[in-house]
Amino acid sequence: MAVVTNWFENNQTKSVLMYTLLVAATAWGVSRFILDEKRINLCEAETKSAVTISETHKAKVSALEGDVSALKAQNDRYLSWLSKEPKTFPALETRIQQLEKDLADANLRAREAGGESSLREEDVYSYSMDLSKGESIEDPKTGALLGIYEVRSDYKATGAVNLPGQQRIKFEGAGAGDNWEFEVSGKRYRMKLDSVNWINNSVKVSVKEMQR
């Protein structure tokens, strides 16, 4: 012990330097540990915050989807009620569509009975119907079918048509006036998009016999 004491007394400069280095190393190690721990805690806090924000957004999206579904169901219910009132627009629209179908059926029966010569030019076969996004329409006479996948904000529609004797045709960005021609039993027909309405996500489609 005396030897160690004598060494420190005889080497005071070295002793001070060693002590200083020891203290500095200890302080550096402690500060580094504390800083690293703070960084880890900060990262954990940021991660938890991001997860919380993400969960909040998911909850909002889920709530909005629920509101949309509820509003659609309510709208369908109101339309069902209105369609039962004879003086409301939905009821009139349904009646008009039924009358158009009855007229088309009558024209068809007249042709089959050999009465084409008695039909006026404006009495040629014609059929139209409104349909919403996700729905399809089939012409009762020709069997031509059109389905709508999407109605865009630029009043263009995306969907597909199945025409007799032809392969399925997919279309994207079709607007009012776009049409497809086809032939059934020697007669030419045109299926046309009459209108595209982004406000209520619907389109109007018609099928009409073409004059020779």
Phi, psi and omega per residue, in radians:
M1 nan -0.641 3.113
A2 -1.161 -0.565 -3.136
V3 -1.162 -0.743 3.135
V4 -1.115 -0.741 -3.141
T5 -1.090 -0.757 3.130
N6 -1.111 -0.638 -3.118
W7 -1.132 -0.749 3.110
F8 -1.107 -0.672 -3.131
E9 -1.205 -0.655 -3.115
N10 -1.423 -0.279 -3.119
N11 -2.236 1.007 -3.070
Q12 -1.103 -0.690 -3.130
T13 -1.106 -0.819 3.106
K14 -1.093 -0.678 -3.132
S15 -1.095 -0.736 3.140
V16 -1.133 -0.756 3.132
L17 -1.097 -0.770 -3.134
M18 -1.123 -0.711 3.127
Y19 -1.132 -0.744 3.139
T20 -1.092 -0.779 3.120
L21 -1.108 -0.671 3.132
L22 -1.116 -0.790 3.133
V23 -1.124 -0.740 -3.136
A24 -1.104 -0.761 -3.139
A25 -1.110 -0.736 3.122
T26 -1.102 -0.800 3.140
A27 -1.092 -0.721 3.134
W28 -1.101 -0.765 -3.138
G29 -1.102 -0.766 -3.134
V30 -1.133 -0.793 -3.117
S31 -1.137 -0.676 3.123
R32 -1.121 -0.720 3.115
F33 -1.099 -0.761 -3.132
I34 -1.143 -0.755 3.139
L35 -1.119 -0.753 3.108
D36 -1.074 -0.716 3.130
E37 -1.119 -0.686 3.105
K38 -1.125 -0.722 3.117
R39 -1.073 -0.763 3.134
I40 -1.088 -0.779 3.139
N41 -1.106 -0.681 3.129
L42 -1.132 -0.758 3.116
C43 -1.097 -0.734 3.115
E44 -1.097 -0.717 3.135
A45 -1.135 -0.740 3.128
E46 -1.139 -0.678 3.120
T47 -1.119 -0.786 3.120
K48 -1.090 -0.682 3.133
S49 -1.122 -0.755 3.126
A50 -1.105 -0.709 3.122
V51 -1.116 -0.725 3.133
T52 -1.094 -0.774 3.120
I53 -1.087 -0.750 3.132
S54 -1.085 -0.773 3.126
E55 -1.123 -0.632 3.106
T56 -1.116 -0.767 3.117
H57 -1.107 -0.701 3.115
K58 -1.091 -0.715 3.134
A59 -1.117 -0.698 3.130
K60 -1.132 -0.787 3.130
V61 -1.063 -0.760 3.127
S62 -1.084 -0.720 3.129
A63 -1.139 -0.727 3.129
L64 -1.133 -0.721 3.102
E65 -1.075 -0.688 3.087
G66 -1.106 -0.707 3.105
D67 -1.099 -0.751 3.137
V68 -1.073 -0.770 3.133
S69 -1.108 -0.715 3.132
A70 -1.139 -0.721 3.124
L71 -1.149 -0.688 3.119
K72 -1.120 -0.749 3.124
A73 -1.118 -0.703 3.111
Q74 -1.136 -0.726 3.118
N75 -1.097 -0.760 3.111
D76 -1.080 -0.663 3.134
R77 -1.153 -0.765 3.114
Y78 -1.094 -0.736 3.111
L79 -1.088 -0.653 3.112
S80 -1.117 -0.728 3.106
W81 -1.128 -0.795 -3.099
L82 -1.128 -0.641 -3.092
S83 -1.130 -0.324 3.133
K84 -1.525 -0.188 3.088
E85 -1.585 2.112 -3.001
P86 -1.131 -0.321 -3.078
K87 -1.800 0.088 -3.138
T88 -1.573 2.762 -3.120
F89 -1.064 -0.789 3.110
P90 -1.001 -0.704 3.128
A91 -1.156 -0.731 3.118
L92 -1.118 -0.707 3.134
E93 -1.096 -0.753 3.100
T94 -1.081 -0.705 3.135
R95 -1.145 -0.721 3.113
I96 -1.080 -0.769 3.121
Q97 -1.073 -0.696 3.125
Q98 -1.151 -0.708 3.119
L99 -1.130 -0.697 3.106
E100 -1.095 -0.700 3.118
K101 -1.164 -0.731 3.119
D102 -1.081 -0.696 3.122
L103 -1.125 -0.742 3.127
A104 -1.106 -0.712 3.118
D105 -1.137 -0.691 3.135
A106 -1.129 -0.735 3.094
N107 -1.073 -0.701 -3.131
L108 -1.136 -0.763 3.124
R109 -1.126 -0.636 3.129
A110 -1.144 -0.716 3.122
R111 -1.121 -0.776 -3.122
E112 -1.113 -0.479 3.123
A113 -1.524 0.082 3.111
G114 1.468 0.419 -3.103
G115 -1.795 0.407 -3.136
E116 -1.012 -0.625 -3.049
S117 -1.161 -0.384 -3.121
S118 -1.552 -0.125 -3.126
L119 -1.473 2.392 3.075
R120 -1.342 2.869 -3.116
E121 -1.041 -0.628 -3.104
E122 -1.361 -0.082 -3.124
D123 -1.669 0.214 3.095
V124 -1.123 2.796 -3.044
Y125 -1.028 2.307 3.120
S126 -2.633 2.395 -3.122
Y127 -2.551 2.415 3.123
S128 -2.521 2.758 -3.119
M129 -2.836 2.573 3.015
D130 -1.616 2.457 3.056
L131 -2.496 2.670 -3.102
S132 -1.751 2.948 3.100
K133 -0.993 2.339 -3.121
G134 1.580 -0.012 3.131
E135 -1.934 2.972 3.095
S136 -2.408 2.811 3.126
I137 -2.296 2.443 3.075
E138 -2.148 2.188 3.110
D139 -1.174 2.187 -3.044
P140 -1.148 -0.391 -3.105
K141 -1.611 -0.905 -3.026
T142 -1.575 -0.377 -3.083
G143 1.431 0.064 3.086
A144 -1.126 2.411 -3.039
L145 -2.243 2.432 3.087
L146 -2.325 2.337 3.101
G147 -2.165 2.543 -3.125
I148 -1.981 2.162 3.102
Y149 -1.606 -0.667 -3.017
E150 -2.659 2.528 3.010
V151 -2.095 2.027 -3.008
R152 -1.555 2.861 -3.108
S153 -1.206 -0.283 3.080
D154 -1.586 0.316 3.104
Y155 1.060 0.735 3.008
K156 -2.115 2.658 -3.078
A157 -2.129 2.653 3.065
T158 -2.127 2.350 -3.123
G159 -3.092 -2.629 -3.121
A160 -2.681 2.675 3.067
V161 -2.197 2.473 3.020
N162 -2.015 1.890 -3.099
L163 -1.827 2.482 3.139
P164 -0.975 2.289 3.101
G165 1.323 0.124 -3.129
Q166 -2.272 2.796 3.073
Q167 -1.317 2.782 -3.139
R168 -1.080 2.363 -3.110
I169 -2.005 2.095 3.044
K170 -1.637 2.446 3.119
F171 -2.295 2.626 3.136
E172 -2.431 2.268 -3.138
G173 1.335 0.517 3.094
A174 -1.430 2.446 -3.124
G175 -2.127 -3.114 3.139
A176 -0.999 2.276 -3.126
G177 1.798 -0.371 3.091
D178 -1.155 2.443 -3.039
N179 -2.587 2.898 3.131
W180 -2.374 2.291 -3.120
E181 -1.807 2.568 3.131
F182 -2.711 2.999 -3.065
E183 -2.262 2.385 3.085
V184 -2.400 2.181 3.102
S185 0.935 0.709 3.088
G186 1.391 0.065 3.138
K187 -1.998 2.496 -3.122
R188 -1.643 2.455 3.123
Y189 -2.328 2.767 3.080
R190 -2.270 2.151 2.989
M191 -1.697 2.218 -3.011
K192 -2.337 2.509 2.954
L193 -1.437 1.886 -3.126
D194 -1.368 -0.617 3.134
S195 -2.736 2.675 3.071
V196 -2.268 2.077 -3.058
N197 -2.062 1.873 -3.128
W198 -1.275 -0.487 -3.064
I199 -1.022 -0.811 -3.140
N200 -1.954 0.310 3.071
N201 0.920 0.897 -3.121
S202 -2.429 2.844 3.059
V203 -2.390 2.781 3.027
K204 -2.008 2.274 -3.063
V205 -2.148 2.487 3.085
S206 -2.354 2.646 3.023
V207 -2.179 2.216 -3.087
K208 -2.402 2.453 3.078
E209 -1.271 2.381 -3.121
M210 -1.629 2.432 3.133
Q211 -1.335 2.501 3.101
R212 -1.299 nan nan
